Amino acid sequence: MKNLRNIEHIKLSKAWAQLDRIDYDFKFKNGEWKRLSRETYNRGDGAAILLYNVKNGTVILTRQFRMPIYENNKNEGMSIEVCAGAIDKSDSPIDTIIAEVEEEVGYKIETAKHVLSAYTSPGALTEKMFLYVAEYSAKMKISDGGGLASENEEIEVLELPFNIVLKMVEDQEIIDAKSIMLIQYAQINNLLG
């Protein structure tokens, strides 16, 4: 980029993920260069999946506590979401989501269809989400799921009729962006008939 120079990273925190302040010079359309500063939070990329069952007209979602949501609104701390997880540097998005499905919701899937990738909050997060869909059936259930105790996860698994899930989005009971994108993808593409 010709309108960007003198980029300097200042590490502010490396607790759970890395928080940096990035100072840089940016050239505006009027030709003026200005020194700007932005904070970016880098926790790596993530993968998410909407599991759906055409025969039953259902989808699998999760409910879990999310501190950032609670901090913003004390009434919204329990978040209803699609199954998702952070991608380890050595893993691919598809390998990550197959493992997360087993850990979080207790289903064994062999593959999933990648439907889109998106930055969910590009003003502050470096995270890119890789979004998938896959069909599931009762015969694929191998455990109760619930997440990993070693990762301090306590995840409730929800199997819900798709028409109810659409209403939950409309009523703002589901407020997670990646989940809404995948639910709307399923609706637009008539995945559940």
VMD Tcl script that draws the C-alpha trace (Angstrom):
set ca {
  {0.00 0.00 0.00}
  {1.48 3.30 -1.13}
  {-0.46 5.30 1.46}
  {0.99 3.46 4.47}
  {4.49 3.73 5.99}
  {6.53 3.70 9.21}
  {4.57 0.91 10.90}
  {5.59 0.31 14.52}
  {4.19 -2.45 16.79}
  {4.13 -1.95 20.56}
  {3.11 -5.04 22.52}
  {0.67 -4.07 25.28}
  {-0.27 -7.54 26.52}
  {0.40 -11.20 25.78}
  {-1.88 -12.76 28.40}
  {-4.55 -14.86 26.63}
  {-3.86 -13.36 23.21}
  {-1.74 -10.48 21.97}
  {-2.83 -6.87 22.28}
  {-0.72 -4.44 20.26}
  {-0.72 -0.74 19.68}
  {0.23 -0.11 16.08}
  {1.49 3.36 15.17}
  {1.69 4.21 11.48}
  {1.71 7.02 8.95}
  {-1.31 7.13 6.64}
  {-1.67 9.31 3.55}
  {-5.18 10.68 3.09}
  {-6.81 11.44 -0.27}
  {-5.96 15.13 0.11}
  {-2.24 14.16 0.11}
  {-1.70 14.84 3.82}
  {0.24 12.29 5.89}
  {-0.90 11.77 9.49}
  {0.53 9.66 12.29}
  {-2.21 7.32 13.57}
  {-2.42 4.78 16.35}
  {-4.74 1.77 16.64}
  {-4.97 -1.13 19.07}
  {-5.36 -4.60 17.59}
  {-6.20 -7.81 19.38}
  {-4.66 -10.90 17.81}
  {-6.00 -14.21 19.08}
  {-5.50 -16.02 15.78}
  {-8.17 -17.15 13.35}
  {-11.25 -19.21 14.07}
  {-13.62 -21.70 12.52}
  {-17.36 -22.13 13.05}
  {-20.02 -24.51 11.80}
  {-23.77 -24.82 11.55}
  {-24.79 -28.46 11.86}
  {-28.19 -29.16 10.32}
  {-30.54 -32.13 9.95}
  {-32.83 -31.94 6.92}
  {-35.07 -34.85 7.98}
  {-35.81 -33.39 11.42}
  {-35.60 -29.72 10.42}
  {-33.18 -29.04 13.28}
  {-29.80 -27.44 13.89}
  {-27.21 -27.83 16.65}
  {-26.25 -24.73 18.62}
  {-24.41 -24.11 21.89}
  {-25.05 -21.92 24.91}
  {-22.15 -20.69 27.01}
  {-21.07 -17.78 29.17}
  {-19.16 -15.01 27.37}
  {-17.48 -12.43 29.62}
  {-17.11 -9.72 26.93}
  {-20.85 -9.86 26.22}
  {-21.64 -9.80 29.95}
  {-19.33 -6.83 30.40}
  {-21.23 -4.96 27.70}
  {-24.73 -6.00 28.86}
  {-25.27 -7.94 32.09}
  {-28.50 -9.47 30.69}
  {-26.78 -11.03 27.66}
  {-23.85 -12.98 29.16}
  {-25.15 -16.40 28.09}
  {-24.59 -16.58 24.34}
  {-26.33 -18.93 21.92}
  {-23.90 -19.72 19.10}
  {-22.87 -22.19 16.46}
  {-20.06 -24.57 17.36}
  {-16.72 -22.76 16.95}
  {-13.11 -22.69 18.02}
  {-9.74 -21.06 17.61}
  {-7.42 -22.44 14.93}
  {-4.04 -23.56 16.26}
  {-1.16 -22.42 14.06}
  {-0.41 -26.02 13.00}
  {-4.04 -26.90 12.14}
  {-6.20 -26.13 9.13}
  {-9.65 -24.56 9.51}
  {-11.38 -27.81 8.45}
  {-9.37 -29.94 10.89}
  {-10.15 -27.44 13.64}
  {-13.89 -27.48 13.05}
  {-14.08 -31.29 12.84}
  {-12.32 -31.51 16.24}
  {-14.47 -28.73 17.76}
  {-17.70 -30.47 16.70}
  {-16.62 -33.58 18.59}
  {-15.44 -31.67 21.68}
  {-18.24 -29.14 21.97}
  {-21.37 -30.90 20.72}
  {-20.43 -34.60 20.69}
  {-20.87 -35.41 17.00}
  {-18.34 -37.12 14.73}
  {-18.33 -35.55 11.27}
  {-15.97 -36.52 8.47}
  {-16.13 -33.32 6.45}
  {-17.87 -29.96 6.15}
  {-18.59 -27.46 3.40}
  {-16.73 -24.14 3.61}
  {-19.29 -21.42 2.77}
  {-17.48 -18.16 3.53}
  {-14.70 -16.44 5.43}
  {-15.11 -13.11 7.16}
  {-13.57 -10.67 9.61}
  {-16.24 -10.16 12.27}
  {-14.78 -7.02 13.83}
  {-12.02 -5.66 11.53}
  {-11.71 -2.39 13.41}
  {-10.11 -4.11 16.41}
  {-9.61 -7.86 15.85}
  {-7.21 -9.60 13.48}
  {-9.34 -12.77 13.65}
  {-10.67 -14.18 10.39}
  {-13.51 -16.68 10.75}
  {-13.82 -19.67 8.41}
  {-17.49 -20.65 8.30}
  {-18.81 -24.13 7.50}
  {-22.02 -26.11 7.27}
  {-22.50 -29.88 7.55}
  {-25.37 -32.31 7.89}
  {-25.65 -34.38 11.04}
  {-27.74 -37.34 12.14}
  {-28.38 -39.16 15.41}
  {-26.05 -41.99 14.37}
  {-23.13 -39.49 14.33}
  {-23.54 -38.70 18.06}
  {-20.63 -40.16 20.03}
  {-20.78 -38.21 23.31}
  {-22.68 -35.51 25.19}
  {-20.15 -32.85 24.14}
  {-19.91 -29.88 26.46}
  {-16.35 -28.81 25.70}
  {-13.08 -29.62 27.37}
  {-12.56 -29.23 31.11}
  {-8.88 -28.53 30.39}
  {-10.00 -25.43 28.45}
  {-12.45 -24.41 31.20}
  {-15.40 -24.89 28.87}
  {-18.94 -25.46 30.08}
  {-21.06 -25.69 26.96}
  {-24.74 -26.58 26.78}
  {-25.68 -28.35 23.54}
  {-28.97 -27.28 21.97}
  {-30.83 -29.14 19.21}
  {-33.52 -26.78 17.98}
  {-36.06 -26.60 15.15}
  {-34.72 -24.29 12.44}
  {-37.92 -22.20 12.37}
  {-37.45 -21.49 16.10}
  {-33.79 -20.53 15.51}
  {-34.85 -18.05 12.80}
  {-37.27 -16.49 15.31}
  {-34.49 -16.34 17.91}
  {-32.39 -14.30 15.48}
  {-35.35 -12.01 14.77}
  {-36.03 -11.60 18.51}
  {-32.32 -10.95 19.19}
  {-31.93 -14.01 21.40}
  {-29.07 -14.99 19.08}
  {-26.73 -12.00 18.85}
  {-23.45 -13.61 17.76}
  {-22.40 -12.43 14.28}
  {-20.85 -15.69 13.01}
  {-23.96 -17.60 14.09}
  {-26.31 -15.15 12.42}
  {-24.28 -15.34 9.19}
  {-24.46 -19.13 9.12}
  {-28.15 -19.23 10.05}
  {-28.94 -16.75 7.30}
  {-26.77 -18.73 4.87}
  {-28.86 -21.82 5.66}
  {-32.07 -19.83 5.19}
  {-31.01 -18.17 1.91}
  {-29.75 -21.45 0.47}
  {-32.76 -23.43 1.73}
  {-30.53 -26.05 3.40}
  {-33.35 -27.42 5.51}
  {-35.95 -27.48 2.73}
}
mol new
graphics top color blue
foreach p $ca { graphics top sphere $p radius 0.5 }
foreach p [lrange $ca 0 end-1] q [lrange $ca 1 end] { graphics top cylinder $p $q radius 0.2 }
display resetview
